[in-house]
Amino acid sequence: MSGEMFDHGPEKGKALMDVLEGRMPWRRPAWFMRQAGRYLPEYRETRAKAGSFLDLCYDPELSAEVTFQPLRRFDLDAAILFADILLVPQALGAGLSFNAGEGPVLEPVRSMEDVLRLKPEGVADRLSSIYETVARISEGLPAHVALIGFCGAPWTVATYMVEGGGSPERLRTRMAAARGEEWFDRLVDIITEASIEYLARQVEAGADTVQVFDTWAGDLGDGLREKYVIRPFRRIVEGLGERGIDVPVIGFARGLGAAQEQFARESGVQCVGCSWPLPVDYMAEVLAPICPVQGNLDPVAVMAGDPYLREAVERIVRTIPRERHVFNLGHGFKPETPIENVERMVAWLREFDSADTT
Ligand code: CP3
């Protein structure tokens, strides 16, 4: 498998791990959220072969295959496990289906009775096919490519469980948080503990690092942010440590604005992912002195192409120092993204990155 992908040889090391562990990398590491997905025709083909998105997620051979696909096209520094953050609620017994054009549907959890019906015992065991996928990917990657495992953050996963799917405002979940409902706190704890074990197993199967996705972290104001974003992240980092797992954790807490600094200082993560509304200057001046930063290219820049794409890549690379930066988008690729724009983005990145340091 590795022969089909760019292999720079073991002597260069994993640039992503260098940045996450505080060393100067041989080049600026890059990977992209949703780098495997519908914008790639080969993904659509494999997904059709699998039958459904969930069948694809639970098939180690096919999900390893789609994980490799973007790496054959683009010269990247990391692979991200192909799976979904909603597999944990499914393994907890909350049901899950993806209906064409509708997004995810789960059985809503809205009371202590609903929470008590969940099955936290052995939850990580029910996700064993995912660890098999991780092991397969890990065996097939070139030496310089890091493997990223992941899960959803407790707040974001809880929003899908309480709402029963995606929701534009997530008001039921935000109300449960604002009222400090006991059942809701129990739910968050259950997701948190399940996530620790799930991530630990991914690392044991070969993941070099893990990213925790808190897509809806921006829902919460002062007071609630500490309770439902910062504290669960800290518990996950601490829980991994207790479990003997010592890999860097990337925290992607989307939409925090100026609270991103508090998140960087208090969440315990080793790297913070940022979305595009956060000024690149803020990433460089406020966050990078605290920990390495990841992001934050506007996914629409990759849809639109040059000149906005070139300018956006240049601004990021010239503003954030190489040893403190993981090049990425501020959120996942849109399915409409032209592949040639991704190629251009990677070419601009490599050009500006080398110009920056010579
Ligand atoms: O390449 C990668 O980034 C790894 C795989 C990955 C997927 N989802 C695959 C996927 C990862 C890391 C995720 C995370 C995820 N899943 C998040 C957090 C990040 C974010 O995007 O905010 C969330 C909120 C989910 C939940 C989810 N999964 C939704 C709401 C949807 C439907 C909307 C959509 O984009 O279709 C999914 C489906 C999903 N997850 C797809 C992929 C490639 C599309 C499935 C398909 O139709 O083939």
Residues whose N, C-alpha, C, O or C-beta is under 5 A from the ligand:
A	BS01	CP3	F32 M33 R34 Q35 A36 G37 F53 I80 L81 F82 A83 D84 I85 G103 P104 F213 T215 G332
